[in-house]
Amino acid sequence: MMSRKICVVSGTRAEWYLLKRLCECIDQDDELTLQLVVTAAHLSKDFGFTYQEIEKEFKIDKKIPILLSNDDKISICKSMGLLQISLCEAFEELKPDMVVILGDRYEMLSCASTCLLMQIPLAHLCGGELTLGAIDDSIRHAISKMAHLHFVSTQNYANRILQLGESKEKVFNVGSLGGENIKNMIFLSKNELQKELNLTFNKNIYLITYHPQTIQTTSVEEEVRLLLGFLDSLENSTLIFTKANADENGLFINKLLEKYCTKQSHKARLFDNLGSKRYLSLMKISSMLIGNSSSGICESPFFKIPCINIGNRQEGRIFADNIINCDIYHLKQAFLYANTKEYQEKLKNFTNPFECKEDNTSVMIKDVIKNISLEKILYKKFVDI
């Protein structure tokens, strides 16, 4: 029997660290062949050439650079077009039996559209979620309508995909990929992190990721200025920044962060890419997460640490009780609340909504894409509720 070819497409560091274990499972299965396509931020100097980390462990079948020197709306639209042009050629050559993508970024919308037109079965991970403050929300649901298999992290998210008219037999609640990583990881110690990052930590460690809000109603420059002004007031602190992603205004935010960290090099560092092990090890020992990243929402509950979520980029997601939501103008009040007795008690006893009894999410996904019949998978029916 010929092995089933599974093509995994990734464009960012955040996707990759959730996809990595799944790629390992596919690669280790004798009845599957892993094909890997990387694009977008992975191939950009501005975002740390993260494809190099992937190549240490996997063969990359196709590299598709698409990012332009600007990050305005027109450049992003052009990047999407470039990806679709190149992906159809890559898929024609690789001839995958199935394509696997994760999440809600514009690159994955190009990928889903290409699969639809080329009649390639598509498996979508992390659908059914909401992020009402970002265009990602519409992209995610659009991908769900083009996908043939859906793998979600909670029953609420599964229900939402069913609400979109998808077939119950093609929706699988497999738990949190981030949670699986955390449960299976051997973390670096504080001393190991200091050595690897060439840093000496102060008493308080703050892990900060601030992405642009892609449905923007306020000044990005003002938001970042207010954020940095607040962080600068924190005493005895080490500020660890990870770069904003390749969205509109992402490069602009990163330039502001670079300028600040150069000026405040005694306490602030900006990283292109920490990698999942260093990033999660840092999260484990951090005093607090600050920003608007999905990792704060989905992964910080496993460590039961404070997480201040700024703005509405993540609005609509399931929030654990460790999440403190605020706008940029009330960041100080949110920080003060995080240090109250009321919040500290809540932090000890809350239930993590992403907790899963299983710790083999990637194996569950691999088994479905390996064994499901492809004979009629392209024929989708809208299921009315």
N, C-alpha and C positions, 0 to 999 in steps of 0.2 A: 504494500500500500504506500502511495506517495504521501509524503508529509504535507500537512496543511501549512501554507505560508501565511504568517501573521505579521502585518506591517504596522509598527508603532511609530507614530509621528509626534515629535515634541519640539516646542519652540522656546521654552523658558526653563530656568532653573527650578521654579516652583512646581511645574508639571513633572519635570524629570524625577525629582526625588520621590514623588508619589508613584511614578511609573517604574522605577528601577527594579523593585522586587518582582513585579509582574514580568518584566523583561527577563529577569533571571529564571523565573519559573518556566517561561516559554522556551528559553534557550536550552534549558536542562531537560526538556521533554523530547525524547527521540522521535515522537510522532508529529512534532511541530518544528517549523523553521522560522526563526526570528529574523525579520527585516526591520531595519532602523533608519528612519529619515529624520534628520534634524534641520532646523531652519531658524530664522528670525534671530532672537537675542543670543541664542547659542553660538552664532557665528559672528557676533559683533564685538569689536574691541571695547566699545563703550560699556558692555555688560559682562566683560571678563572672559570672552572666548570660552564659554563653559562647555563647548563640545569637547575640549581637551580632556576634561574630567571623565566624560562618557567614554572616550576612546581608550582610556586606561583599562576598561573592563569589557567593552563591547566593540564589535565591528560596526561601523556606520556605513550603511549601504549608499545613502545619498545625502549630500549636504546642499541645501538650497538657500543661499543668501538672498534676503529680500529687503532688509532695512535700508532706508535712504538716510541721507545726512540730516534731514529734518524730521520732526515728529509732530507736524501739524496734521489736520484732517486730510488734506489732499495727499500728503506723503503716505499716510496709513492706508488710504484707499488704493494708492498705486502699489503699495507693498502687497496688499491682498491680491491684486490682479497678477502681480509677478509670481506669487506663490501658486496660484491656480494654473498659470501657464506652465510652470515647471513641474508641478505635481502630476499633471496628466501625463507628461512625458515620462516621469519617474515610475508611475504606476503601470504605464504601458510596458516598460522594460522589466519591472520587478514582477508584474502579474500576481499580486497578492490575492489570497483567497478571502482575506478579511483585513480591514484597517481598524486600528484601535486609537482613539484619541481621548483626551481628558479635558473636561472643563468648558470654558466659556470665552476664550480669547478670540480675537478677530482672525488670527491665523487658522484656528480650527474651523471657523465658518467657511473659509476657502477650501479647507480639506474636505469637510462634509459635502460641500457643493460639488467638488470634483468627484467624490465617491458616488454621489447621486447620479450624476450625468454619465459616469463610466460603469454604472451598475455593479459596484463593488460593495458587498455587505459591510456595514459600519457598526462597530461597537463603541458606545459612548459611556465614559465614566464620569461620575459626579454630576449627573443631571438632576433636575427636579428642585434645585436650590433657588433661592431668591437673593438678588443683590440690587435693590431698587435704586441705588445711587449710582449705578454704572450701566453703560450700554451692554455690558456682559450679560445682564439679565435677559435681554431680548435675544442675544446671540445663543445663549444656552438653550432656550426653549426652541429656537429655530433648528439647532443641531438635533435636539430630541426628535423633531418631526422628520428629520432625514435619516436618523439612526435606526438600526434594526434590532440591536440589543442594548439594554440599559442596565448599568450597574450603579447602584446608589448606596448612600451610607446610613440612611434612616428610613423608617416606614413612612414618615411624613413626606419625604422626597419621592418615594415610590408612588404614593397616592397622587402627588402632583403630576407625575408623568402619565398616570392612568387618566387623570383629568384632561390631559392633552389628547386623549383618544388612542393611546398606545395599548397594545395587547398585554394582558396580565401575564401571559406565558413568556413574554420577552423582557420582563422587568424583574431584576434580581437585587434584593436588599442584602448586600454582602458586608456591610459595616464600613468603618473608616479606614482608608488607606494610610492616612497619617497616624491613626491609632495603632495600626499594625506595625508601622515603622518604629514607633515609640516602644511598643511591647517587646520587640525583637532586637532592640539596639543595645549595644554595649557602649555606654556613654563615656566620654572623656572626663577626667577629673578636672577640678579647677586648676591645679598645677599644670596638667597636660595642656589645657586650653591656653594658659598664659604663655607656655613655651611655644606652642604652635602658632599663636597669633602675635608673638613677640610683644606682649603686653603685661603690665602689672596692674591687676584690678584694684580699684578702690573698694571701699566698704559696700557701696550700692552699685549694682550693675543694671543698666537699663538697655533693653534690646529694642531698637526702633526701626520700623519699616513704614514709610509713608508714600503711598502711591497717589497719582493724580486721580481726582474724582472725574470720571469721564462724562458725567452729566454735571457740568461745572456751573455754579451760580455765583461764586465768589472769586476773588483774585487768588491765583495759585501762589504768587509771590507773597501776598499778605499772609496766607495760611502758613507757609513755611517760615516766614519771619516770626510769626507768633509762636509757632512750635519751638523754634530754636531759641527764642527769647526765654520761654518757659524752661527748657532743658538747661539752659545756661545758668539758671538760678538754683539748680539742684546741687546741694553741697556733698562733698566727699563721694563723687559719682564717677563712674566710667560709662561713657555713652558709646554703644556699639550700633552703628547704622548699617543696614543693608540697602543697596540701591533700589530706587523705584523701578518699576518694570517698563517695558517698551510700549507704553500707551502715549497718547497725546499729552505733551508737557512733561513726560518722564525724564527726558534729557535735561530739561530746564531745572527740574527739582534736583537732579543729581549734581548739576553744576553748583547750585546753592549749597548743597550738602558738602561738596568737595571744598568749597571756599571756607565754610565754617570749620570743618575738621582740620584743615591746614592751619587755620588761625588758633584753634583750640587743641592742638595735637597732644597736649599733656593729658587730656582726658577724653578725647573724642576720636573715633576711627570709623572710616567708611570702607565697606567691603563690597567688591563686585559680586562675589559669590562665596559664601562660607562653606557650602556643601551641607548635606543633610545632617551628617554626624556632628560637625562643629556647631551648626545652627541649633539643633535640638539639645545638644549638651549645654550650650549657652542659655537656652531657654530654661533648662532645668535648674540652673543656679542663679538666674536673674531675679532681681528684686521686683521687676515689673516689665511687662511688654507695653509699648506705647506706639500707636500708629493706626493704620486702617487695613492691615493685611488679613487675608482669610486665614493665614496660619495662626494668628492670634485668636480668632474665633474658634477654629476647629481643633487646634492642638494644645493651646494653653490650658484648657480644662483638664487634660491628662496630668498636668503637673501641679494643678491647684494653686496657681500663682495669679496675682492681679494682672488684668489686661485692660488698659484704657483704649477703647475703640472710638476714633475721632471721625465725626461726620457721618454721612449717610451712604458711603460706598458699600458697606456690608448690610445695609438695612434690608430686612426680610429674612435673613438667615436665622436659624435656631441659635439662641444665645444661652450659654450656661450662666450660672449665677456669679461666676468670677468676672464676667464682662461688665465693664462700666462704660456706658455710652454717653458721649458728650459732643458738643460742637467745639470748634477750635477756640471759641471765646470763653468757654467754661472749663478749660483744661486744668487750671489750678484747682478749681472746686472739686473736680473728679479725682485729682491726685490726693487732696485732703481727705476725701471720703474713703479712699482706698486705705487710709491709715487709721480709720475709726474702729472702735471696738465692734460696732455692729457689722461692718463689712468683714473684719477678720474672723468673726464667729461664723459668718456665712461661708467664708472661704474654707473652713474646716469641714463643713458638713454637706456641701451641695452635691447633687447627683450629676454626673457627666452625661449629657444626652447622646454623646457619640461613643460611649463605652459599649463594647461588643464582647459577648462571651467568647467569640471565636478570635483567634489571632492569625488566621490563615486566609485573609481576604484575597490576596493575590492568587493563591492556589484555587480558591473557589471560582474566581474570574477565569483563570486559565482553563479549568476543567469545562466550563460552559463553552468557551470559544473553541475548545478542542472537539467537543463531542456533539454540539448542536448540528442538526441537519441544515445544510445550505441549499438543499434542493429547491425549496420554495420561499426562502427567507426574504427575497426581494419583494415579494407580493404582500404589501401591507394593507390592512383594512382599518379604517377609523372606527374605533369602538365607542359608541355612544354610552353615556352614563344613564 
